Every structure is written in structure tokens, then in C-alpha cells.
Amino acid sequence: MEVILKEDVAKLGARGDVVRVAEGYGRNYLLPRKLAIEATAGNKAVIEQMKAAAVRRSAKEKSQAETLAKQFESLAVSFLRRAGEHDQLFGSVTSGDIAEGLEKKGFSIDRRKIQLHEPLRTLGEFTVPIRLHKDVTTHLKVLIEKETTE
């Protein structure tokens, strides 16, 4: 069965691709979830228009992401956390915490765009990659300092 993907599907293809899939996968998974439509001549014409619109939208999103990346060059987010011996934190700093810190500084970034593979569990200065667009990745400086107890 040939289908045209309406969304990016992992390990299958990108939006607008015409792919060949098993009948059951197409009929029972892709079509009901509106991830794809059947590949007919009429649908192929519609998809060409969608591809052109997607290219324009992607170019606009990329330019916005590059502008945002320039603003992140001089930005740093700092956290005060309780820590024990050997600078180990009680808890950790996660991508959600970093997203909240950016929100306080006026940047609305989804936590899933913050490429933190595992939470930060020690004091210090870290560089965390943020993927703003598929072609634009910037780095953010994260400082974790020890909270002083008085």
C-alpha cells in the first residue's frame, strides 16, 4: 500500500514523503491517526502544495530560531540548590527546571528542546545544548551554586 505522510513518522519518513507500507500498518495505524493519506493522483497534487507551504514555514522558523540563538550566546541561567559533601546535589536540575529558568528570563522554550541527556547532579558550570530548529542548535550556560544555610 502506498501512502503520503502528513506528519513525520519515526523510522518511516518525513512529512510529504510517498512511502510503501504494509496494508495493515497503513489501514490500522497510519490512516486512523491521520498520519498519512492514501497515495492517489489527487492527493499527490495536494501534497505538493503542502510541501511548498512547509518549505516557506520552515525557512521562517529557521530565521526566528537563528535570531533566538544569538540572544542565548550571552545568557546564563543559575540555580541555588542544597548540596552535600563532594558537591553532590540533594536532587537534581532537569530540563524542566532549565525551561522554568528561561521562562523567568522571558524566553518560552519547550523543555523537550533542551538536549539534557541526564539531569545535572553536581555543583558547577555546564553547557547545555538547546535545539531550537532541526538545523539550529545553540548552547546555554547553566550555573549551579550551593545554597547557603543561615
N, C-alpha and C positions, 0 to 999 in steps of 0.2 A: 504494500500500500504506500502511495506517495502522499506526503503531507507537506504543507508550508507552515513553518514555525512562526507563531505570533509573538512568542517570548523566547528568551534564551533558555535552553534546556541543557543541563549539565550532561556531558559525555554524549551529546547528540548533535547540537548545532546552535547557531545564533539566530536571532530574530530575522525572518525573511528567507532563511535557507529552505530549499526544497530537499527533503530527505526521504529515504526509503526506510520504512519501519514495518515490523510485523503487524498483521491485521489486528490481533488482539490488543497490542500495545497502543496502536493508533485509536481504535474504536473504544476501548475501555479506559484508557488513561488520558491520552493527549486531547482528544476531541471533547469529552465531557468537562475537562478542566479549562477549556478554551485556551490551551497552549498551542494548538495548531488547527488548521482548517484543511480540508481535502484539496489536493492539487488539481484543480480544473483550469481550463483556459481563462475563464472569467476571474477566478480567484488570483491567478498569476498576474493579471493586469492590475488588480487592486493592490497586490503586494509590492509591485514595482513603485506605485505611488507612495505606499507606506515607507519603502526603503529610502526614497528621496527625502521625505519628511524627516525620517530618522537621522539621515546624514546631516541635515541642516540643524536639527535639535542637538545632535552630538557635538557639532562644531561650536554651537553657542555655549553648551555646558562645559566644554573643554576650556574655552576662553574665560568663563567665570571661575573655573577651578584654578587656572593659572594665576588669575588675579588674587584669589584667596591664598594660594601657595606663597605668593610674595609677602602677604601680610603675616604669614606664620613664621617667616625667617627670623624675625626679631622677637617672637613671642615665646614666653616661658610660662608654664603652669607649675605652681608649687603647692605642696601639701604638707601639713603638720600631722604627724602620726606618732602614737606611742610606740616606743621601741625598747627591746630588752638588751641583753648582752650581745656583743658582736654585731651590733646594728641590725638585728633582725626585728622586723615589724610584728606587732600584735595585729594580725590581719594582713591585708594587702591593698595595693592600689590597682584597680581594674580599669578596663577600657570604659566602663560606665562612669567611674569616678573622674576619669580624664575628660569625658564628654561633659559632665556636670561642671568641671572647672572651666572648660571652654565656654559653656553656656553663661557662666558668671561674667566672662570677659566679653560677651556679646557675639560669640560665634555659635551657630547652630549646626553641629556636626553629629551625624548618627554614630552611635558607639560601634556599629559594625564596620565602619570605615576606618576605625583605629586598629591598626595591624599589630596588636599586642598579643603575642602567641601564648604567653603565660603571665599571670599577674605579677607585679613588682612587689617583692617581699623584703627588700633591704633599703637602707638609707642611701642617699647619693643622688647623682645626676644621671639621667637616662635620656637617650634619644629614641623617640617612638615614631615609627613611620605612619603616616595617615594617607590613605588612598582616596583622594578627592574625586578622581575620574579614572577610567581604565588606563589612560595614558599619563596621568598627572599624580605623582606621589610626592608628598613633602614630609619634612621631619619636624617634630615638635620637641622642644626641650622640656623635660619633666624633672622637677626638683622635689625630692622627698627629704624633709628635715625632721629632726627629733623634737617632739613636743615637750616643752619644759613644764615640769610639775612644781608648783609653788606651795 
